[in-house]
């Protein structure tokens, strides 16, 4: 039997550092997920359900000392979202046995065979010789806790998230091959204007997360933004430029209406040869560029943050005449420059490249 709990560190707290009294705690065999149901008080009394100490206790929220017939365990409780949170603990007896072994080896000048014989008494426990399973591998419960790959200040522990994302035309997914392997991120979901990454690693705080386009996407202006949660991250992709909007604008006598080919401009009014178009707010000032595409000439008129004027004319330089009525020949490609208030997110399904990748790296704090 091995002893666990009962130390100042064995206290259940929420993300704000408040203790959580009278809360159920599940005990599992370390690294396996197998529940340990036979728990005992130090005096041998069976424990039906292990809970943290009550609010009236002198140590509220603490996990009292108990015993179990396994050398190392994972504590488990459910956070406010219902996700399991686990942390590792080895039995106290292991540390004592390891110290006794080290002292015995130091005191008696033993050869390698003697040392192996002494350590062999701990076979199958962390700190001793590995006891292989039926598959020839070392069982997870005999390995050290490697879930916290980074240790921060004051002993805070972090789980690494990393992955490479790609959409080669068959949808966004995680790259896992001989050169790439995700860590902590289990899946990616494509929605109309965002990607959702799932990472249920039992985090209790967010530290950081970065999404970086590779050189292929960087040369094409792709930008990324992330909203990071404890169990998932939302990614937004942006392809449109932040300093201009552009579209082809033309008039059709068949429909007696003006059209913006991609819907960038709207609210058309035409009077005295001047077409006024409305658009998203481009800020004060700015400029515009125009390229006539039809039989009539065109140049830029007045600008406001949300409107741009195009003046259509006929004739040649030196004898220009305002085109007072709209006709089929009125067509131009218009670009309005400025500073867009917001840039719409792209549909991820349309962001496709056979070799372009997004690199994701993050750190989430774990108990």
DRENTI-863526 format. One record per residue: residue in one letter; x, y, z of N, C-alpha, C, O, CB in turn. Coordinates in steps of 0.1 Angstrom, whole numbers, plus 2048, in hexadecimal, padded with zeros to 3 digits. Atoms other than C-alpha are relative to their C-alpha. Glycine has a CB too. Layout:
BEGIN
AXYZXYZXYZXYZXYZ/...
***
This chain:
BEGIN
X8087F480080080080080980C80081480D8067F680080C/X7F97F480180B8237F87F880C8057EC80C8048058037F1/X8077F57F980384480980080D7F680B80F7F080680480D/X8017F48097F78647F67F980B8087F38088137F87FD7F3/X8077F57FB7E98867FE80680580E8108008127F27FD802/X7FC7FC7F37EC89981F80B80A80181080D80C8037F5808/X7F57F68008078B28147FA80E7FE7EF80F7F980B7FC7F6/X8067F28038038D88127FD8027F17F580B7EE80B80A805/X8027FE80E8048D57EC7F37F97FB7EE7FC7F180B7FA7F8/X80C8088057E68BD7EB7F38088047EB80380D8007F2807/X80C7F87FE7CB8D87EB7FA8047F38018087E980480D808/X8087FE80D7B08DC7D07FC80F8007F68148097F47F77FF/X8037F28017AD9007C47FA8037F27FC7FB7E980C809802/X8057FC80D79A9127A780A8097F981580B7FF7F3807802/X7F77F78087AA92978D80480D80780E8138037FA8037F2/X7FD7F47F97A99467A58087FD80D80B8068147F3807804/X7F98037F47BB9337C07F87FD80D7FD7FB81780A80B803/X8098037F579D92D7D67FF7F18037FE7E97F97F28067FE/X80180E7FD79B90C7E87F27FA7FD7E88027FE8047FD80F/X80C8078037808F37DE7FD7F580A8027EA8098007FA7F1/X80380A7F57718E17FD7F67F67FB7EE7F87F27FC80780C/X80A80A80275E8C17FD7FD7FC7F27F27FC7ED7F3804807/X80180380E7658B97D98057F27FD8107EE80180780B7F7/X7FB80E8037678957CB80C8007F880E8077EE7F57F97F9/X7F380280778988A7BF8017F17FC7FF7E880580C804809/X7FF80E80578E86A7AA80F7FD8008178057FC7FA7FF7F2/X7F28058007AE8567AD8027F67F57FA7EC7F48047FA80E/X7FE80980B7BC84478F80F7FB8008188028057FD8077F2/X7F28058027DB82E7888078097F780280C7EC8007F17FB/X7F97F68087F584677B8027FD7F28077F27EF80D803807/X7FE80280E7F584A7567F77F77F87F97F57EC80E7FC7FE/X80880A8067DB83074F7F18047FF7EA7FF7F68017F3807/X80E7FC8007B98407577F87F68087EC7F880A7FB8017F2/X80780A7F87B082076B7FC80580E8058098158087F3801/X8057FB7F379B82A78A8067F780B8057EB80A7F1801801/X7FC8077F47A98207AC7F480180A7F280C80F80D805807/X80C7FF7F778A8177C18027FC80E7FB8008177F57F77FA/X7FD8057F279A8077DF80A80B80781680A8058077F2800/X7F97F67F97A58257F47FE7FF80F7F37FA8137FC80F7FB/X8018037F27AC82481980580C80880E8138048077F3804/X7FB7F67F67B083C83780D7FA8058107EE8037F680280B/X7F38057FB7D28398487FE7F580A8077ED80C80780B807/X80380A7F77C18238627FA7F37FA7F77EA8017F780580B/X80580B8077B580B8477F18007FD7EC7F77F78037F4808/X80E7FF8037918178467FD8037F180480C7EC7F980B809/X8037FD80E7838158227FA80E7FE7F28128067F77F57FA/X8067F380477B8368117F77FE7F47FB7F97EA80C80A7FC/X80A80280B75B8367FC80380A7F58048067E97F2802805/X7FD7F580A7618587EA80980A8068068108107F28077FC/X7F67F77FB78086C7EF7FB80F7FC7F98117F180E7FD7FA/X8047F28027778917F380B80A8078128058107F2803806/X7F77F67F978B8B17FC7F980380D7ED80180F80280C7F7/X8057FC7F27878BD8207F580A7FF7F58137F680C805808/X80C7F78007678D082880580E8048108118087F67FB80A/X7FD7F27FD7658F682C80380280F80A80C8127F58087FB/X7FE7FE7F17648F285280D7FA8058117FC8117F57FA807/X7F48067FC7858DF85280B80A80380A8157FE8057F67F6/X7F57F77FE7A58EF85E8098017F381080B7F28097FB80C/X7F980080D7B38E783B7F57FE7F57F67F37EF80B7F67FF/X80A80280A7958EC8248067FE7F280F8057EE7F680C800/X7FC80280D7998DF80180C7F67FF8107F37F480480C7F9/X7F48088007B78C980B7FB7F17FD7F07ED80180880180D/X80280E8027B98A48018087F980B8147FA80C8057FB7F2/X7FA8067F47C08908218087F47FC8077EF7F17F57FC80A/X7F880C8037D98748237F77F37FE7ED7F280680A7FE80B/X80880D8027CC85281680A7F67FA8167FA7F67F48027F6/X7F880B8057DA83180A7FA7F97F47ED7F87F48047F780B/X80580880B7D781D7EA80A7F67FC8167F87FE7FC8097F4/X7F780B8047E67FD7DB8058037F28047FA7E97F97F3801/X7F97FD80D7F880F7BE80B80A80380A81280C7F68057F6/X7F47F87FD81A81F7BD7FF80F7FC80681780380C7FA7FA/X8017F280581083F7AA7F28027FB7EC7F97F580B8037F5/X80E7FE8047EF84F7A37FF80D7F98088167F87F780180D/X8047F38057DE86B7907F48048087EA7FD8087FD7FF7F0/X80C7FA7FB7C68817A37F88057F47FD8097EA80380B80A/X8087FB80B7A888B78E7F38078067ED80180F7FB7F57F7/X80C7FA7FC78C8A47937FA8077F38028097EA80180B80B/X8067F980B7748B677B7FF80F8027FB81380D7F17FA7FD/X8007F17FF7788DB7747F28057FD7E87FD7FB80A8067F7/X80D7FB80175B8F376F7FA7FD7F27EE7FF7F180180F802/X80680480E7578E874A7FD7F18007F87ED7F680A8047F5/X80280F8007558C375480C7F97FB80B7EC7FA7F47FD7F8/X7F48078057788BC7468087FA80B80A80181680880A7F7/X7F88057F678E8A575A80E8068018148097F78027F17FE/X7F37FA7FE7AD8B476A8087F58098037F18137FF80E808/X7F880A7F97C989C77680D80580481380D7FD8017F37F7/X7F27FE7FD7EA89D7878057F48077FE7EC80E80280D809/X7F980C7FC80388379180680180E80A80C81380C7FD7F6/X7F98017F38108787B38057F28037FE7E88007F680580C/X7FA80D7FC82785C7BE7FE7FE80F7FD80781780F7FF7FC/X8028037F282284A7DF80C8048088178048037FE7F1802/X7F57FB7F78368587FC80B7F58028177F88037FB80480D/X7F780A7FD84683680280B7FE7F58167FA7F87F97F2801/X7F680180B8588377E080C8098038178048017FA8047F3/X7F57F77FD86D8557EA8087FA80C8157FB80B7FB80E804/X7F98067F587684480B8087F47FC8147F28007F67FC80B/X7F980C80587F8237FA80C8047F78177FE7F87F77F77F8/X7F57FB8088948367E080C8058088178038057FB80A7F6/X7F67FB7F88A78487FB8087F58078147F58087FB80A80A/X7F980B7FA8AE82880E8097F87F78147F47FB7F57F6806/X7F880780A8BA8177EF80D8087FD8188027FC7F87FE7F3/X7F47F88038D28347E780A80080B8167FF8097FC80F7FD/X7F78007F58E083480A8077F28018127F18057F880380D/X7FA80D7FF8E580E80980B7FE7F68157F87F97F57F57FE/X7F680180B8F88107E880C8088048178048017FA8057F3/X7F47F77FD90E82D7F58087FA80C8147FA80C7FB80E804/X7FA8057F491581B8168087F37FD8137F18037F67FE80B/X7F980D80391F7F98088058017F27FE8037E87F67F4801/X7FA7FF80D9377F97EB7FC7F47F78037EA7F7810801801/X80680C8079217E37D48048017F280680B7EC7F1801802/X7FE80180F9277D77B17F38027F97E88037FF8077F37FC/X80D7FD80890E7DC7957F57F68037EA7F98048048007F1/X80A80A7FD8FD7BB79C7F980280D7ED80080E8067F2800/X8067FD7F38F77C47C07F680C7FF7EC80B80580B80280B/X8097F48018E97E67B77F37FC7F87E88007FC80880B7F8/X80C8048078D27D679E7F67F88097EA7F98088047F87F3/X8088087F78C67BE7B87F880880A7EC80680D8087F6808/X8077F77F68BE7DA7D17F58087F97EA8087FE80A80A806/X80A7F88078AC7F07B77F57F77FB7EA7FB7FA8078077F4/X80A80980589A7D17AA7F57FE80A7EA7FA8068067F37FD/X80B8017F78867D07CA7F580A7FE7EA80980380580180E/X80A7F68038747EF7BC7FB7FE7F27F58087ED80680E802/X80480280E86D7E079A7F18047FE7E88008068027F27FC/X80D7FC80384E7EF78B7FB80D8067F08118047F77F5804/X8047F37FA84E80F79F80980B7FB8148097F88017FF810/X7F87F580485A83279580D80180980B8008157F980D800/X7F38007F987F83479F8077F38018127F28057FD80580E/X7FA80D80088580F79C8027FB7F28008027E87F87F6808/X7FF80680E88B7F777F7F27FF7FA7E87FC8008077F2801/X80D8028078707F77657FC7F27FF8047E97FD8028067F1/X80680D8018597DA7657F88007F37ED8057F37F87FC80D/X8077FF80D84F7D47417F27F98007F07EF8078087FA7F5/X80D80680182B7CD7388007F57F680A7F27F17F680B7FC/X80180B80981E7B17228048047F28087FB7EA7F27FA800/X7FD7FB80E8247C770380F8037FF8138087F47F780C7FD/X7F17FD8008497CB70C80380F80280F8138018057FC7F3/X7FD7F27FD8457F07157FE80380F7F97FB8177F68087F8/X8017FC7F28488027367F28078027EF8107FB80B80A804/X80D7FA7FD82580A74480180E80480B81280A7F87F880A/X8007F27FE81C82E74680280480F80880E8127F48077FB/X8007FD7F281882D76C80E7FF8068118048117F77F7808/X7F38017FB83D82477080980C7FB81580D7FF8067F37FB/X7F97F580684884375C7FE80D8087F480E80F7FD8027F2/X8037F37F984D86676B7F68087F97F38067ED80E808800/X80B7F880583288076680780A7F680E8137FA7F980780B/X7FA7F780A83C8917457F58097FA7F88107F08077F87F5/X80B7F880681B8A373F80380F8017FF8177F87F37FE807/X7FC7F27FF82A8C574B80D8017FA8177FE8017FF80480F/X7F37FF8078458CB73280780C80381380D8007FE7FF7F1/X7F97F47FC84D8EE73F7FC80380E7F08028127FC80C7F6/X8037FB7F28508FA76380380F80080E8137FD8097F880A/X7FF7F27FF84A91F76980480480D8087FC8167F48077FB/X7FD7FB7F38509367867F77FA80B7EC7F780880080F800/X8078067F484592A7A97FA7F27FD7F07EF8037F580A804/X80480E80284290779B7F47FE7F87EF7F27F77FE7F980D/X80B80280982690D7838037F77F480F7F87EF7FA80E7FB/X7FD80980A8238F27697F78037F37EC8087F47FD7F1805/X8077FC80D8198F57448007F47F78097EB7F780780C7F9/X80180A80B80E8DE7288028067F37FC8107F07F27F8801/X7FD7FA80D81C8E47067F57FC7F67F17F07F580E7FB7FB/X80980280C8048E76E88088037F480E80E7F37F3808801/X7F97FD80D8138E46C57F97F87F57F57ED7F780F7FD801/X80680780B8068DB6A38038087F38068147F37F07FE801/X7FF7FA80D8098E267E7F37FE7F97EE7F27F880C7FA7F7/X80D8018067E98E966B8018037F180A80B7ED7F680A806/X7FF7FE80F7E38E76457F37FD7FA7EC7F47FE80B7F77FA/X80B8038087C78E862C8047FF7F280680A7EB7F480B802/X7FC80280E7D28D960B7F57FE7F67F77FA7EB8097F4800/X80C8028097AF8D95FD7F67F78057EB7F68008047FC7F2/X80A80A7FA79F8BE6127FC80480E7F87FB8168077F2800/X8047FB7F37998D363180C8018098167FB8077F67F6806/X7F57FD7F77AE8DF64E8027F38097F87ED80E7FD80C809/X7FD80B7F77BF8C466380E80180681680A8027FF7F37F8/X7F38007F97DD8BC6798097F77F78067EC7F37FF7FA80E/X7F68088077FD8B06678067F780A80C7FB81480A8097F9/X7F980A7F880A8906768067F67F78007ED7F17F67F980A/X7F880880982587F66280E7FD8068107FF8128018067F2/X7F38037FB84987566580880C80681180B80D8087FA7F6/X7F97F37FB85389A66B7F88088097FE81280F8048077F4/X8097F77F88358A867D7F87F780A7F37EC8067F88097F7/X8098077F782289D69C7FA80A80A8018118118087F5808/X8067F67F78098B26B08017FB80E8037EF8117F18017FD/X7FF8037F180B8B46D67F58088077F481480680E804805/X80B7FA7F97EC8BB6EB7F48047F97E98057FE80680C807/X80B7FC8097D78C66CE7FA7F47F98027ED7F280480B7F6/X80680D8057BF8AA6C47F98017F37F87F77EC7F87FA80B/X8097FF80C7A98B76A87FF80F7FC8018188047F37FA802/X8037F38057A18D56927F37FF7F87F07F67F080B8057F6/X80E80080677D8DE6877FF80D7F88038187FD7F580080B/X8027F58097758F566A7F28058007E97FE7FE8047FD7F1/X80D7F980075890E66D80180B7F580B80D7EF7FC80680E/X8017F780B74C92965680A80B80080F8107F67F2806800/X7F67F57FF76494466380B7FE80A81180780F7F880D804/X7F68037F577B93267C8047F28007FD7E97FA7FA80480D/X7FC80E7FE78E9136858007FE81080380881780F7FE7FB/X8008037F278A9026A780A7F58038097EA7FD7F17FC804/X7F680A7FC7A78F06B77FC7FA80D7F980281780E805800/X8048067F379F8D76D380D7FB8078167F58017F77F37FE/X7F48047F87B98D26EF7FC7FE80E7FF80681780B80B7FE/X8048037F27AB8C170E80B7FA80880C7EE80A7F57F67FF/X7F48047F97CB8C07227FE80280F80880081780C8077FB/X8027FE7F27BB8C874480680D80580B80E8118067F5808/X7FB7F37FC7C78EC7457F78088097EB8068088038097F3/X8087F87F87BC90475F80380F7FE7FB8188038037FD80F/X7FE7F28047CB9247518078007F280E7F77EE80A80780A/X7F97FE80D7D693172F80C80980280C8138087F68077F6/X7F47F88007F993D72B8038087F38048147F380C7F7804/X7FE7F980D7FF9447067FD7F67F57FD7EA7F780F8057FF/X80280880C7F89386E38038087F47FE8147F37F27F97FF/X7FD7F880C8069436C27FD7F77F37FF7EB7F380F804800/X80280680D7FC93B69E8078077F68058137F47F07FF7FD/X7F77FA8098169426847FE7FA7F28007EE7F080E7FF804/X80080580E81194065E80E7FD7FB8188047FF7F980A7F6/X7F280380482F92F64D80380A7F47FC8137F18017F27FB/X7FB7F68098439416327F78017F37F680B7ED80E7FC7FB/X8097FF80C82A9376167F58098037F28117FA7FC7F17FD/X80C7F87FD80C94662780580F8047FE8188017F87FA80C/X7FB7F37FC8219636358028097F47FF8157F480D7FF808/X7FD7F880D82B96E6117F38047FA7F280D7F18087F87F7/X80D7FD80680696F6097F68078097EA8098077F97F37FB/X8077F77F77FB9846267F67FA8097EE80180F7F980A7F8/X8098067F67E896B63B80380380E80F8038128007F07FE/X7FE7FC7F27E397665F7F67F78087EC7F38037FD80F802/X8088097F77D596267D7FE80780D80680F8128077F3801/X8037FC7F27C496A69E7FA7F58077F37ED8027F780D7FF/X80480B7F87BD9536BA7F880580D7FC80E81380B7F7804/X8077FF7F37A39526D78027F38087FD7E98037F18047FE/X7FC80C7FA7B19396F07F87FD80D7F680681580F801804/X8078057F479D92570A8087F48068127F08017F27FC7FC/X7F980B7F97A69097227FF7F37F88087EB7F97FA7FE80E/X80180D8077998ED70C8008017F08007F77E97F37F9804/X8017FF80E7978FC6E980580E7FC8058178057F27FE7FA/X7FC7F38057A59196D47F98037F37F87FA7EA8108007FE/X8077FB80C79392D6B980A8087F88108127FC7F3808803/X7F67F98097A993869B7F88077F57EE8017EF80A7F67FA/X8057F980B79F95368380B8037F68168077F97F980E805/X7F77FE80B7B09576617FC80D7F87F080F7F68017F47F6/X8037F38077B397964F8088017F38158007F480280C809/X7F97FF80D7BC97C62A7FE80E7FA8078127F27FB7F67F6/X8037F38067AD99E62180A80B80580D80A8117F2805802/X7F77F67FB7C59BC6237F980A80A7ED80C8088068087F4/X8067F77F77BF9D464080080E7FC7FA8178038087FF80D/X7FF7F28037C59F462D7F98047F37FB80F7EE80F8047FE/X8077FD80D7AF9F260D7F57F67FE7F57EB80380A8007F5/X80A8098067909E45FD7FF8027F180180E7ED7F2803807/X8007FF80F78C9DD5D87F57F87FA7F17ED7FF80E7FC7FA/X80A8088087729D15BF7FD8077F38008127F07F37FF808/X8057FB80C7659D559C7F28048017E97FD8068027F57F4/X80D7FA7FF7479EB5987FB8037F28038097EA80080E809/X8047FE80E7319ED5797F08028007E97FF80A8037F47F7/X80E7FE80270E9F756C7FB7F77F58017F57EB7FD80F7FD/X80780980A6F69E055A7F38067FC7EA8088057FF7F1805/X80D7FB8046D99EE5457F67F58007EA7F88018018067F2/X80980B8006CA9CB5457F880080E7EC7FC80E8077F37FE/X8068007F26C39CE56B7FE80E8057F88108108097F880A/X8017F27FB6C59F456D80680280E8008098167F28057FF/X7FB7FF7F26DC9F158B80F7FF7FF8157FB7F57FB7F4808/X7F18007FE7009F55978037F38087FC7EE81080580C807/X7FC80C7FA7139D65A280F8018058178077FE7FF7F47F7/X7F38027FB7329D15B88037F17FF7FC7E980780280580F/X7FF80F80473F9AF5AB8027F780C7FC7EC80D80C7FF7F7/X7FE8087F474A9A25CE7F980680C7FB80181780F7FF803/X8087FB7F57329B75E280780980A80280C8157FA7F5808/X7F97F77F874C9CE5F07FA80E8027F981380D80F8027FB/X8077F38007399EE5E77F17FE7FF7ED7F47F98068097F5/X80E8018017149F55EA7FA80E8018018188007FA7F780C/X8067F47FE6FAA105EE80380A7F58068167F780480680D/X7FC7F880B6FFA1E5CB7F680B7FD7EA8097FD8027F87F3/X8097F58056F1A415C18088077F58148097F67FD80A80C/X7FA7FA80B6F8A515A07F880D7FD7EC80D7FB8007F77F3/X8067F38046F2A7659880A8097FA81580B7FF7FA80780D/X7F77F6807701A8E57F80E7FA7FC8188017FD80280C808/X7F380680371CA755758087FB80B8137F68098088097F8/X7F88047F5727A6E5987F97F48077ED7F580B80180C80B/X80580C7F9723A4B5A780580080F8118018118047F37F9/X7FB8017F2724A4A5CE7FD7F28057F37EC8047F780A808/X80080E7FB72CA285DD80280180F80A80981480A7F77F9/X7FD8017F272AA1F6028087F38038077EA7FB7F2800808/X7F880C7FD741A0661380380180F7FF80A81680D8017F8/X7FC8007F27509FD63580880C80380E8127FA8087F3803/X7F87F47FB761A1864A80E7FE7FD8157F58027FD80380F/X7F2801803783A1F63C80880B80781480D8058038017F1/X7FA7F67F978BA3B65480180D7F97FF80E7ED80E7FC804/X7FF7F3806791A6064E80C8007F78167FA7F980180B80B/X7F57FF80A7A7A6A6318017F57F77F67F07F280E801808/X7FF80C8097B5A4E61C8008057F18018117EF7F57F7802/X8007FD80E7B5A4D5F67FA7F57F87F57EB7FE80F8027FB/X80780B8087A7A395D98078007F280E8097EE7F18047FE/X7FA80280E7B3A2B5B77F57FA7F87ED7F27FD80D7F8801/X80A80580979EA245998067FC7F380F8027EE7F480A7FE/X7FC80480E7A2A115787F47FE7F87ED7F57FA8087F3801/X80B801809788A1755D8017F37F880B7EF7F47FF80C7F7/X80080D80777D9F654D7F68017F47F47F77ED7FC7F580A/X80A80080A762A0253580280B7F680D8117F57F2802806/X7FF7F680B75AA1B51980180E8068058177FF7F57FF7F7/X8007F27FA757A3953180C8018098107F780F7F3803808/X7F57FD7F7773A495457FA80180E7EE80281080780D7FC/X8047FF7F2772A4A56B80C8068088188028067FC7F2805/X7F67FC7F7785A5C5867FA80280E7ED80280F80780E7FC/X8048007F2783A605AC7FA80E80480081880080B7FD80A/X8067F47FB76CA7A5BC80280180F80E7FF8147F18007FD/X7FF7FE7F1766A825E18007F38087FB7E98037F5809805/X7FF80B7F776EA6A5FD7FC80380E7FF80E81380F7FB800/X8027FF7F1760A656208037F38068077E97FE7F0804802/X7FC80D7FA767A496397F87F47FA7FD7E97F97FE80080E/X80980B804749A3562B7FB8017F27F37F97EE7F57FF80A/X8047FE80E744A4260780C8037F781580A7FC7F580A7FF/X7F67FC80B758A455E77F88047F47EF7FD7F080A7F47FD/X8077FB80D74DA595C88097FD7F48157FF7F47FD80F801/X7F980280C756A4F5A57F88097F57EC8087F47FF7F17FB/X8067F780A750A695898037F97F280E7F77EE80780E800/X7FF80680D749A5A5667FF80B7F67F78157F87F57F67FE/X8007F580B74FA6F5468027F97F38067EE7F280A80B803/X7FE80480D74FA6C52180980A7F980B8157FE7F37FE7F8/X7F87F7808765A7C50680F7FD8038127F28097FD80E804/X7F28017FE78BA8150780580B8087FE81580A8077FF7F2/X7FB7F57F87A2A9651B80080D7F980380E7ED80F7FC804/X8027F380679BABA5147F28037FD7EE80E7FB8098027F4/X80E7FE803777AB450C7F87F58077F07EF8017FE7FF7F0/X80880A7F8769A9E5287F28058037F08118068087FD80D/X80E7FD7FD744A9D52E7FB7F680A7FD7EA8097F78007F3/X8068097F6733A8F54D7F67F77FA7ED7FB7F27FA80880C/X80980A805720A6F5457F480180A7F47FB8158067F1800/X80B7FD7F66FEA7A5547F77F48027F07F480C7F880B7FA/X80880C7FE6EDA5854F8087F38008127F27F87F57FF7F5/X7F880D8006FAA355587FE7F87F47F27F77EF7FD7F880D/X80080980C702A1E53B8087F48028107F380C8048087F3/X7F880C7FF7119FC53580F8028018167FA8077FC7F77F5/X7F27FE800733A0A52F80680580C81280780D8038097F5/X7FA7FB7F3737A175528057F48097FD7EC80E7F5808808/X7FA80C7F974F9FE56280E80580581580B7FD8017F47F7/X7F27FC7FB76EA035788047F680B7FB7EF81180080E806/X7FB8087F47849F159280480B80A80D81380780C7F77FC/X7FE7F57F6784A065B28077FA80C8037EF8117F2806804/X7F98037F379CA045D07FF80C80980381780580E7FC7FD/X8007F67F6796A185EF80A7FD80B8097F28117F1802806/X7F68027F67B3A1C6077FC80780D7F581180D80D8067FB/X8027FA7F37B2A2462C8047F680B80D7EE8097F1804802/X7FE80A7F57B1A1164D7F37FA8047EA80080980780780C/X80C8077FD7969F76507FE7FE80F8077FB8167FF7F37F9/X8038027F27859F66728027F18048077EF80F7F2805804/X7FE80E7FE7839D06718027F97F27FC7FD7E87F47FA808/X7FE80880C78E9B66587F87F38027FA7EC80C80F7FD7FC/X80880C7FE7759996538097F48008137F37F87F57FF7F6/X7F980D80078297665B7FD7F87F37F17F97EE7FD7F880C/X80280880C78795F63D7F97F38037F97EF80F80D7FD7F9/X80580D7FE77493F63880C7F67FF8127F67F57F57FC7F5/X7F480880078F9266428007F57F480B7F27EF8017F880D/X80080A80B78390D6278058067F380A7FE7EB7F17FC7FE/X7FA7FA80C78E92660D80F8048018158087F77F880D7FC/X7F17FE7FE7B192A61B8077F37FE8087EB80780380680F/X7FB80D8047C290E60880E8027FA81180B7F37F67FA7F5/X7F28008067E69066008057F28028047EC80D80980A807/X7FB80D7FF7F78E55F980C7FF80980F7F480E8047FB7F2/X7F48017F88168EE60D80080B80B80980C81380C8027F8/X8007F67F680C90C6227FB7FB80E7F07F480E7F780C7FC/X8048057F380A9056487FE80C80A80281780880C7F7805/X8017F77F58009166688067F980C8037ED80F7F1804804/X7F98067F58169106867FA80580D7F981180F810803800/X8077FC7F380590F6A98097FB80B80E7F080C7F27F9800/X7F88037F38199106CA7F980780B7F681380B80E8047FE/X8067F97F480A9176EC8047F980D8097EE80D7F18007FF/X7FD8067F380E9117117F38038097EE80E80A80C807807/X80B7FF7F77F190A7298047FB80D80B7F180F7F47F77FA/X7FC8047F37F590874E7F77F58057EB7F58037FF80C80A/X80780B7FB7EB8E875F8027FF80F80C8048148047F27F9/X7FE8007F17E68E078480C7F980480F7F78107F47F8806/
***
